[in-house]
């Protein structure tokens, strides 16, 4: 009998992009159970891949033993020893290019990020829906000889809630709304004062769970949570693995164009996203969601949207793009989605 094929999948960062690989890999392993996948990513993201059969995760140590060209050469030897046959580069950055050079002899396909189309989108030369990132990942596997059908998505079961989660969150029959108000760049973040109004209103009918990092975000969320009943700040309280278990139990997640939106979507949770200077047309709508799940800033008032793909740049006068979305619009959307 021929040995099963073995594909190396490279996606080192960022959080949202790594989370977007999950529905694709889950579909792949379901449709090609005889093929082994080794995923190369940052150690922090390892919990994303739990419960996916046939997937082995190799953590890259880019600040330690895999640092620089020599470190990547060492990494290539470690990967070759695993018996990989093909390489699916879902990242396509300098680091992965150097690594692929050392993996010569292996069949390699890298993602087409559609840079020219995205440039046309943010320059205002074209305003149309581009291929989504999930499809770009699928295209890589198709080029390696594995067509993937994403039309019947598989999601994991809700995780059982540990006693320590219940202690923090409490027990009642209210629907759970997750809110992740932060993003990597200000251009993608709904103002916290306006978000506080959203949280206040939603907390009257639902249990609101706040998600963020254990730094200044935690402090800011504490300030909000302390003002209202039914609002719990989970920032810095649990590991990523544990947060994912809690997210799997949400009724809905409200997030920016950010990693939290994609983490919830990969678990089959309904997501409402808020968009500022970025736009879903660039291809980052959460998995299995439509434009109907996105709340967009006013393009009549701010015609240059999207001003960038990642939200890191915007022209003068676009600082308050997010304020063109009223808190009432978000509250109404959540209420409608939950009913």
C-alpha positions as CSV (number, residue, x, y, z in Angstrom):
1,X,0.0,0.0,0.0
2,X,1.3,3.5,-0.8
3,X,2.2,5.6,2.2
4,X,-0.2,8.5,3.0
5,X,0.9,11.9,1.6
6,X,2.2,14.4,4.1
7,X,1.8,18.2,3.5
8,X,3.6,21.0,5.4
9,X,1.2,23.9,5.9
10,X,2.9,27.3,6.7
11,X,1.0,30.1,8.4
12,X,3.0,31.8,11.2
13,X,0.8,34.8,11.9
14,X,-1.3,36.9,12.5
15,X,-4.0,35.7,14.8
16,X,-7.0,36.2,12.4
17,X,-5.1,34.8,9.4
18,X,-4.2,31.6,11.4
19,X,-7.7,31.3,12.6
20,X,-9.0,31.5,9.0
21,X,-7.0,28.3,8.2
22,X,-9.0,26.2,10.6
23,X,-12.3,25.8,8.6
24,X,-10.2,24.9,5.5
25,X,-8.0,22.4,7.4
26,X,-11.0,20.9,9.0
27,X,-12.7,20.4,5.6
28,X,-9.4,19.0,4.2
29,X,-8.9,16.4,6.9
30,X,-12.5,15.3,6.5
31,X,-12.3,15.0,2.7
32,X,-8.7,13.6,2.6
33,X,-8.4,11.4,5.8
34,X,-5.4,9.6,4.3
35,X,-3.3,12.7,4.1
36,X,-1.3,13.9,7.1
37,X,-0.9,17.7,7.7
38,X,1.9,19.3,9.7
39,X,1.2,22.9,10.5
40,X,4.1,25.3,11.1
41,X,2.9,28.2,13.2
42,X,3.7,30.2,16.4
43,X,3.4,28.3,19.7
44,X,0.7,30.7,20.9
45,X,-1.7,29.5,18.2
46,X,-1.4,25.8,18.9
47,X,-4.8,25.6,20.7
48,X,-6.6,26.6,17.4
49,X,-5.7,23.2,16.0
50,X,-7.0,21.0,18.8
51,X,-9.7,18.5,17.8
52,X,-8.6,18.4,14.1
53,X,-7.7,14.9,13.2
54,X,-4.5,14.2,11.3
55,X,-3.0,17.5,12.1
56,X,0.4,17.8,13.8
57,X,1.5,21.3,14.9
58,X,5.2,22.3,14.8
59,X,5.9,25.5,16.8
60,X,8.4,27.9,15.2
61,X,10.8,29.6,17.6
62,X,11.7,32.7,15.5
63,X,13.4,34.5,18.4
64,X,15.4,31.5,19.5
65,X,16.6,28.4,17.7
66,X,14.9,29.2,14.4
67,X,16.1,32.8,14.3
68,X,17.7,34.1,11.1
69,X,18.8,32.2,8.0
70,X,20.8,29.6,10.0
71,X,17.8,29.0,12.3
72,X,15.5,28.5,9.3
73,X,18.1,26.0,7.9
74,X,17.9,24.1,11.2
75,X,14.1,24.2,11.0
76,X,14.1,22.8,7.4
77,X,16.1,19.8,8.6
78,X,13.7,19.2,11.4
79,X,10.8,19.3,9.0
80,X,12.5,17.1,6.4
81,X,12.9,14.5,9.1
82,X,9.1,14.4,9.5
83,X,8.8,13.1,5.9
84,X,6.9,15.9,4.4
85,X,6.2,15.6,0.6
86,X,4.5,18.8,-0.3
87,X,4.4,22.4,1.0
88,X,1.3,24.6,1.2
89,X,2.6,28.1,2.0
90,X,-0.4,30.0,3.2
91,X,1.7,32.9,4.4
92,X,4.2,33.8,1.6
93,X,6.6,36.1,3.4
94,X,10.4,36.4,3.4
95,X,10.7,33.9,6.2
96,X,8.6,31.2,4.5
97,X,10.4,31.9,1.2
98,X,13.8,31.2,2.8
99,X,12.5,28.1,4.5
100,X,11.1,26.8,1.2
101,X,14.5,27.4,-0.5
102,X,16.0,25.0,2.1
103,X,13.1,22.5,1.4
104,X,14.1,22.2,-2.3
105,X,13.0,19.0,-3.9
106,X,9.5,19.3,-2.3
107,X,6.5,20.3,-4.3
108,X,5.6,23.9,-3.2
109,X,2.6,26.1,-3.8
110,X,2.2,29.5,-2.2
111,X,-0.8,31.7,-1.6
112,X,-1.6,34.4,-4.1
113,X,-2.5,37.3,-1.8
114,X,-4.0,39.3,-4.7
115,X,-1.8,42.3,-3.9
116,X,-2.6,44.2,-7.1
117,X,-6.4,43.8,-6.7
118,X,-6.2,44.9,-3.1
119,X,-4.1,47.9,-4.1
120,X,-6.7,48.9,-6.7
121,X,-9.4,48.5,-4.0
122,X,-7.7,50.9,-1.5
123,X,-6.7,53.3,-4.3
124,X,-10.3,53.7,-5.3
125,X,-9.7,52.3,-8.8
126,X,-12.0,49.4,-8.2
127,X,-14.7,48.8,-5.6
128,X,-15.8,45.1,-5.8
129,X,-15.7,42.0,-3.7
130,X,-12.3,40.3,-3.9
131,X,-11.7,36.6,-3.4
132,X,-11.9,35.8,0.3
133,X,-8.9,34.6,2.3
134,X,-10.5,31.1,2.9
135,X,-10.8,30.7,-0.9
136,X,-7.2,31.8,-1.4
137,X,-6.1,29.0,1.1
138,X,-8.3,26.5,-0.8
139,X,-6.7,27.5,-4.1
140,X,-3.3,26.5,-2.7
141,X,-4.4,23.0,-1.8
142,X,-6.2,22.7,-5.2
143,X,-2.9,23.5,-7.0
144,X,-1.3,20.7,-4.9
145,X,-4.0,18.3,-6.2
146,X,-6.6,18.5,-3.4
147,X,-9.8,20.3,-4.3
148,X,-11.6,21.2,-1.0
149,X,-15.4,21.7,-0.8
150,X,-16.3,24.3,1.9
151,X,-20.0,24.3,1.2
152,X,-20.9,21.9,4.0
153,X,-18.8,23.3,6.9
154,X,-18.0,21.1,9.9
155,X,-17.8,22.8,13.3
156,X,-16.7,21.3,16.6
157,X,-19.3,20.7,19.4
158,X,-19.6,23.3,22.1
159,X,-17.0,22.5,24.8
160,X,-18.2,21.6,28.3
161,X,-17.8,24.5,30.6
162,X,-15.3,23.9,33.4
163,X,-16.3,24.7,37.0
164,X,-13.8,27.5,37.1
165,X,-15.5,29.2,34.1
166,X,-18.9,29.0,35.8
167,X,-17.4,30.5,38.9
168,X,-16.5,33.6,37.0
169,X,-19.4,33.8,34.5
170,X,-22.2,32.5,36.8
171,X,-25.2,30.4,35.9
172,X,-28.5,31.8,34.5
173,X,-30.6,31.4,31.4
174,X,-29.5,34.6,29.7
175,X,-28.0,34.5,26.2
176,X,-24.3,35.0,26.1
177,X,-22.9,37.8,24.0
178,X,-19.1,38.0,23.5
179,X,-17.7,41.4,22.8
180,X,-14.1,41.9,21.7
181,X,-13.8,45.7,21.3
182,X,-10.1,45.9,20.4
183,X,-8.2,45.6,17.1
184,X,-4.5,45.9,16.1
185,X,-5.0,49.4,14.7
186,X,-7.2,52.4,15.7
187,X,-8.7,52.6,12.3
188,X,-10.5,49.3,12.9
189,X,-11.7,50.0,16.5
190,X,-15.1,51.2,17.5
191,X,-14.6,54.0,20.1
192,X,-14.7,52.7,23.6
193,X,-17.1,55.4,24.9
194,X,-19.6,54.4,22.2
195,X,-19.0,50.7,22.8
196,X,-19.7,51.3,26.5
197,X,-23.2,52.5,25.5
198,X,-23.7,49.3,23.4
199,X,-22.6,47.2,26.4
200,X,-24.8,49.0,28.8
201,X,-27.9,48.5,26.7
202,X,-27.2,44.8,25.8
203,X,-26.4,44.0,29.5
204,X,-30.1,44.7,30.3
205,X,-31.2,41.6,28.5
206,X,-28.1,39.5,28.0
207,X,-25.0,38.3,29.7
208,X,-22.0,40.2,28.2
209,X,-18.6,38.7,28.2
210,X,-15.7,41.0,27.4
211,X,-12.6,39.7,25.6
212,X,-9.2,41.3,25.3
213,X,-5.5,41.0,26.1
214,X,-4.1,41.0,29.7
215,X,-2.5,44.5,29.4
216,X,-4.1,48.0,29.2
217,X,-7.0,46.3,27.4
218,X,-7.8,44.4,30.6
219,X,-7.7,47.6,32.7
220,X,-10.0,49.4,30.2
221,X,-12.5,46.5,30.2
222,X,-12.5,46.3,34.0
223,X,-13.6,50.0,34.1
224,X,-16.5,49.1,31.8
225,X,-17.5,45.8,33.5
226,X,-17.5,47.5,36.9
227,X,-20.3,49.9,35.8
228,X,-22.9,47.4,34.9
229,X,-24.7,44.2,36.0
230,X,-24.4,41.1,33.7
231,X,-21.0,42.3,32.3
232,X,-17.9,40.2,33.0
233,X,-14.4,41.0,31.9
234,X,-12.6,37.8,30.8
235,X,-9.4,39.5,29.7
236,X,-6.3,38.0,31.3
237,X,-8.4,35.5,33.3
238,X,-7.9,32.4,31.1
239,X,-5.5,30.8,28.7
240,X,-6.2,31.0,24.9
241,X,-7.3,27.3,25.0
242,X,-9.8,28.1,27.8
243,X,-11.1,31.2,26.0
244,X,-11.8,29.2,23.0
245,X,-13.9,26.8,25.1
246,X,-15.9,29.8,26.4
247,X,-16.2,31.3,22.9
248,X,-17.7,28.0,21.6
249,X,-20.6,28.5,24.1
250,X,-21.4,32.1,23.0
251,X,-24.8,32.8,21.3
252,X,-23.1,35.6,19.3
253,X,-19.7,37.4,19.1
254,X,-19.5,41.1,18.4
255,X,-16.0,42.0,17.2
256,X,-14.0,44.3,15.0
257,X,-12.3,43.2,11.7
258,X,-9.9,41.3,14.0
259,X,-8.7,37.9,15.3
260,X,-11.6,37.4,17.7
261,X,-14.1,37.5,14.9
262,X,-12.3,34.7,13.1
263,X,-11.8,32.6,16.3
264,X,-15.6,32.7,16.9
265,X,-16.4,31.9,13.2
266,X,-14.0,28.9,13.1
267,X,-16.0,27.4,16.0
268,X,-19.3,27.9,14.2
269,X,-20.4,30.8,16.4
270,X,-22.5,33.6,14.8
271,X,-20.4,36.8,14.5
272,X,-21.3,40.4,13.9
273,X,-18.4,42.5,12.8
274,X,-17.9,46.3,12.8
275,X,-15.8,47.8,10.0
276,X,-14.1,51.2,10.1
277,X,-11.4,52.1,7.5
278,X,-11.2,48.5,6.3
279,X,-13.9,46.8,4.3
280,X,-15.1,43.1,3.8
281,X,-14.4,43.4,0.1
282,X,-10.7,42.9,0.8
283,X,-11.6,39.3,1.7
284,X,-11.6,39.1,5.5
285,X,-15.2,38.5,6.2
286,X,-15.4,35.7,8.9
287,X,-16.0,32.2,7.7
288,X,-19.5,31.1,6.7
289,X,-20.8,34.7,7.1
290,X,-22.3,37.1,4.5
291,X,-22.2,40.9,4.2
292,X,-25.4,41.0,6.2
293,X,-23.4,40.2,9.3
294,X,-21.1,43.2,8.8
295,X,-21.9,46.7,10.1
296,X,-20.1,49.2,7.9
297,X,-19.0,52.8,8.3
298,X,-20.6,55.5,6.1
299,X,-19.0,55.4,2.7
300,X,-21.1,58.4,1.5
301,X,-19.4,60.5,4.1
302,X,-16.1,58.7,3.8
303,X,-15.8,57.7,0.2
304,X,-12.1,56.6,0.4
305,X,-13.0,53.5,2.5
306,X,-11.2,51.1,2.5
307,X,-8.2,53.3,3.1
308,X,-6.0,50.2,3.8
309,X,-6.3,46.4,3.9
310,X,-5.2,46.1,7.5
311,X,-6.5,49.4,9.0
312,X,-3.0,50.8,9.7
313,X,-3.3,53.8,7.4
314,X,-6.0,56.4,6.7
315,X,-6.0,60.0,5.4
316,X,-6.5,63.1,7.4
317,X,-10.2,63.6,8.4
318,X,-10.8,59.8,8.7
319,X,-10.0,59.6,12.4
320,X,-13.7,59.4,13.3
321,X,-14.9,57.0,10.6
322,X,-16.3,54.6,13.2
323,X,-18.4,57.3,14.8
324,X,-20.6,57.2,11.6
325,X,-22.0,54.0,13.1
326,X,-24.5,54.7,15.9
327,X,-24.5,52.5,19.0
328,X,-28.3,51.9,18.3
329,X,-27.4,50.4,14.9
330,X,-25.2,47.8,16.6
331,X,-27.7,47.1,19.4
332,X,-30.5,46.6,16.8
333,X,-28.4,44.3,14.8
334,X,-27.5,42.1,17.8
335,X,-31.2,41.9,18.9
336,X,-32.3,41.0,15.5
337,X,-29.6,38.3,15.1
338,X,-30.5,36.7,18.4
339,X,-34.2,36.6,17.7
